[in-house]
Amino acid sequence: MARKKSAEAKRPKVKKRRWYHQVRDIFVDVQRQEPNTVWIILAIVVGTVGLGVGIGFWTGHPILTGITGLVLAFPIATWFLGRRAERLAYARIEGEPGAVSAALGTIRRGWSIESEPVGVDPRTRDMVFRIVGRPGVVLISEGPAGRVQRLLSTEARKVNRVIPNVPVVEIQCGRDEGQVPLPKLVRHVQRLKPQLTKHQVGEISRRMRALQQSRLPIPKGIDPTKVRPDRRAMRGR
């Protein structure tokens, strides 16, 4: 018993990470890539406090409004830091195989997301990913516009065979004309018009498992699960 207590006493204590540790790590990472970040944050703080003091002189309470401006400066600066971290995270993974899967992984509740592609062209390595939500079954391609349409259409026909009369939305992710850039993909998906109930979404997600057997094997060298940015940073947390 004494030896056990001695071993536990020698074991180093793991320091619990707080939310401000996460903010600090994001700041260090962003500052390393874009050194002007600290000056922009300082400008946000000074500008917000200055605006508060200015309003205070107009209303007769400069100290109170100045403190209010200082309090508001923190969430504004944190929001800016999160958005910049998100942009840098997307820049790192854009163009890599499985980048669409990584971006879709940051979507919050309300969607059934499959991390692996449901369709793959072994020759070109173009992919199609599938998610299910209230807008219906959403198919998202990864690859040049001139090649992925056939792959999208093939997967759409598979969905229609399993669950006919269910909305199927096709989205091309990329930088070509008519495609949705990766940094705007999540926002684009979340703005799709709801057409199903939550109960229908659950039922459709279960029926989509019938397509598992028809999936193509992922070509060697492609592993979408390895393309994972910092999800908290991409959400601005």
N, C-alpha and C positions, 0 to 999 in steps of 0.2 A: 504493500500500500504506500509506504514511504517513497519507494523508488518511482511508483507511478506518479505521485504528486511532484516529485523532483523533475521527472521528464516533462510533465505538463508545465512546470514553472519555467523550464529552459526553452520551451517552444515559443518562438516569436509571435507576438500578437499582430494579427492582420488589422491594419487601420481601416476603419469603415469609411467608404467614399461618400461624400456629401454631394449635393447638387452643385455647389460652387467649385468642387474639384473638376466636375465635368465641364463647367464653363471655362475654368482655367486651362484645361487640356485643349479645348476647342480654340481658345484664344492663342495659345502657343503655336498650335498647328497652322492656324490661319496667318498669324504674324510672321511665321517662318517663310510662308509662300508669298505673302503680300505685306511688306514692311510698313506700308502707309496705313495699315489698319488701326494702329494705336492712335495716330493723329486724327483719323476720322472719328474714332470713339471719343477722343478728348473734345473735338469740335461739337459732337452731339451733346456732351455733358455741358460744356460752356454755353452753347446756344440755348439749350433747354432752360438752364438756370437763368441766363440773361433774359430770356423771354418772360420767365416767371417774375423776375425782379422788375422788369419793365411794366408788366401788368400790375404789379404791386404798387408801383409809384402812381399809376393811374387810378387805382382803387383806394390807395392810402394804407396798404398793408404789404410793403415790399419784403419784409422778413418772412412773413408767412407764405407768400406766393413764391419766394425764392427757395424756401425749403421744399415746397410742393414740387417746384421744377426739378430740384435735385432728386427727389424721390421718383419722379416720372422718368428722369434721364436713364436710370438703370434698366428698366424693361425695354426702353427704346434702343439702348445700346446693345442689350442682349439679343433683341430681335434682329438688329443689323448684323451682329456677329453670326447668328444662326443662319441667316440668308446667305452670307458670304461663304460660310463653311459648306452650306448645301451646294452652292455653285461650284466650289472647288472639288467637292466630292463627285459631282456629276462629270466634271471635266476629266477626272482621273479614270473613270470607268467607261466613258463614252467611246464607242468604237470597239470595245472588248466583247468577246462572245459572252452572252448571258447578262449584259448590262441592263436589258429590259427587266429581267427577273429581279435584279438587285433594286431597281427603281420601284417596281411593284411591291416589293417587300416592305416599303415604307408607308403603304396605304394603311389607314387605321381601320376601325371596325366597319362591318357591313358588306365585306367582300370575301368570297372563297377563292383563295389564290393558290395556284399550282406553281411551285418553284421551278419545276423542270419543264422543258418545252414539250408541247403536244405534237409538234411537227418539225422535222429537221430535214434539210436537203443535204445529204452526205457529201455531195460534190462541192457546193458553194458555202456550206455551213450556215445558210440562212435558217432562221428559226421562227416558230410561231408559239406564243405563250397564250394560255387561256385563264381567264378569271370570270367568276360568276357573281353578279350583284343585282340590285333592283333594276338597272337598265337592261338586264338580260345577260346573255353569254357574250363576253367581249374577247375577241381574238386580236392579238397584238403581234405584229411581225417585226423582225429584226433583220435588216438587210436592205440593199438598194431597191428603189421603187420599181425598176424594170424587171426584177426577178421574183419578188416576194408575192405578187398578186396571185399567181397560180397556187402557191403554197397556202395562202389564206383561203382561197376558194375551196381547195381540197378539204381543209379542216372545217370550213363552214358546212359543206355537204355532210360530213360525218356527224356534226352536231344536229343537223336537220333530220337525219335518219333516226337518231336516238330520241330526240325531243322536238318533233315538228310543232310549228305554230308558236315557237318561242323566239323573241327578238334576238338576232345575232348581229353584233356590231363589229365591224372590221376596222382596225386602226393600223396604219403603217408608221413605225417609229424610225426616224432617221432625219437626215439633213437635206434630202432631195425635195423637189417641189411636190407639195401635197402631203408631205409627211409631217409628223409631230416630233419636234426635237426632244431628245431624252429629258432635259431639264423641265420641260413643260408637260411631260406625259402624265404624271400623277394628277396634276391639276385638270388636265383635259378629261381624264377618266372620271374624276369626281364630279365633273360638271355635266355628265351625261344624264339625260332625262330619265327618271325612274318610271318603269312600266310594269314591274312585278311587285308582289307583296313579299314580306320577309319569309312567310311560310313557303311560297313558291320558290324563293331563292334556295332554301334548304333542300327542298325536294329535287330541284334541278341539279344541285351540287351532288346529291347522292346518285342520281341517274348518270351523271357525267362519268362516274367510275366505270361505266360499261365501255368507255372508250380507252381504258387503260390497256386492254389487250391489243389494240390496234396501233399503239404508239410505235414510232420508229426508234431504233437504238440511237443513242447520242454518239456522234462520231468521236473517234479517239482524239484527245487533246482539248475537248470542250467539256467544261464542268461549270455550269451556271452557278452552282452553290458556292464556288470559290470567289465569285465576283460579289463582294459584299462591302459597301461603304459603311461609314458610321451612321446608323439609322437615326440616332438621336441628334446628331449634327445636322442631318438632312431635314429633320423636322423642326430645327431651330430650337432644340431643347438644350 
